[in-house]
Amino acid sequence: MQITTEQLFDHARTHNAWLPREVPDALLQRLYDLMKWGPTSANCSPTRIVFVKSPAAKARLLPCLMEGNRAKTEAAPVTAILGMDMAFYEKLPQLFPHNPEARRWFEGNPELIQTTALRNGSLQGGYFILAARALGLDCGPMSGFDAAAVDAAFWGGTTVRTNFLCNLGYGDASQLFPRGPRLPFDEACRIE
């Protein structure tokens, strides 16, 4: 499969309307198997994902969303809840075995845990979107939800906290909004 920058960036769009086409579980597994290879600091890999597909799971999720996000999420074949495991460092002996002391960097340091989980979980979220696009899926990442309610409904009793949501499926291109502008290089960057 030839993947192009057009597929990943230039022509890719944030979708809000979805075609009634199923996303197979095997494709979701492949999506995770691609995104997991993106780098994170000390290979900490804090992202945990719930793929919301069933009507029962959607019924738990929809009340957690702002009104403007409910219809598009209900119509999406899948909504991924991308969470951050705030105890990610417990997996460092498995994920970063060449440094047995790495776990200790985080013990008793909630500020470092929060910063590391958010930074690396967000990096993994970007990898998630690129992997989805590479596999031919359209994405609708979003904020606009009650994180505490999502946490209670899907991560209750765990150390995982929600970072963001991403609707997945096959977007209805006829319903796309005009593409929003981006800052030009000279306004966003400098070379020193």
SULKASUL-V811547 format. One record per run of one state. SS is the DSSP state (H for helix, E for strand, L for the rest). FROM is the first residue (numbers start at 1). TO is the last residue. Records with the same first field share a line. If there is no record, write none. Layout:
# SULKASUL-V811547
SS = FROM-TO + FROM-TO
This chain:
# SULKASUL-V811547
L = 1-4 + 11-13 + 15-17 + 19-24 + 36-40 + 44-46 + 53-54 + 63-64 + 66-66 + 76-77 + 86-87 + 96-101 + 106-109 + 135-137 + 143-144 + 146-146 + 155-159 + 170-170 + 172-172 + 176-184 + 189-192
H = 5-10 + 25-35 + 41-43 + 55-62 + 67-75 + 88-95 + 102-105 + 110-134 + 147-154 + 173-175 + 185-188
E = 14-14 + 18-18 + 47-52 + 65-65 + 78-85 + 138-142 + 145-145 + 160-169 + 171-171
